[in-house]
Amino acid sequence: MDQLLPRFVSDVNPAALYASDSRDPHPDRPWLMLNMVTTTDGATSTGGVSGGLSSAEDREVFAAIRAVADVILVGAETVRRENYGPPKARPEVAEGRPSRNQAPRPRLAVVSRSLDLDFAAPLFDDHPPPMLFTVADPPAERLARAETVAAVHRLGADRVDLAEVLGQIGQEGARVVLAEGGPSVNAQLLATGLLDEMCWTISPMLAGGDTPRMAQGAPPRLDRLRLVRVLAHGHTLFLRYLTH
């Protein structure tokens, strides 16, 4: 894998690169990253999942990005479709986390208004348990079950307030939060104006169809990004943008 920007470097180590980036938390919340893979025409999945867009190199960069996060934030629909489990960290990546005052691996945080989740799934058999963010008055039976397997926080009336979610995650000690979708959660995060960093893998494929874009479903917002790094392997591009 080569770095094309800010200067050309051949055969770079993605884990070392992403670990060396500066990500200072804000006074009232953690640093917020967003990581997604799409086709060149913007499709976020094939057959409902993103695995068909990935490659060995994308998985390497994905692991490098996850390695810098304290918490991984994801929507319930993505949890269901992508069959999420407890976050893992490769041994060569995990050994660098203690030097950054991080736990051996990230903790998961799930956003779900309805709590329509499989609470017997491996995802909820983790220590510490995942954080689960829902609305103030979710279905009572699901709430009771959720509270036995997750750290549940009720934030928001009709929709989970993601600005409050980030604040709560920060109170748990997280300095860096990585959002992994799906498109509706991404759109809500963009609408808050709190995004600090976007990592975007562009897979050399065309999908067509009506697959959702990277962010979809919340009021539109137009923010400028600053491209700070481009990695490439074959015809796949790995872009790192900052919002400030």
Secondary structure, DSSP 8 states (H G I E B T S, - for coil): -EEEESS-BSS--HHHHHHHS----BTTB-EEEEEEEEETT----BTTBSGGG--HHHHHHHHHHHHT-SEEEEEHHHHHHHT--S----HHHHTTSGGGT--SS-EEEEE-SS--S-TTSGGGS-SS--EEEE-SS--HHHHHHHTTTSEEEE--SSS--HHHHHHHHHHTT-SEEEE---HHHHHHHHHHT---EEEEEEES----TT---SS-SS-------EEEEEEEETTEEEEEEE--
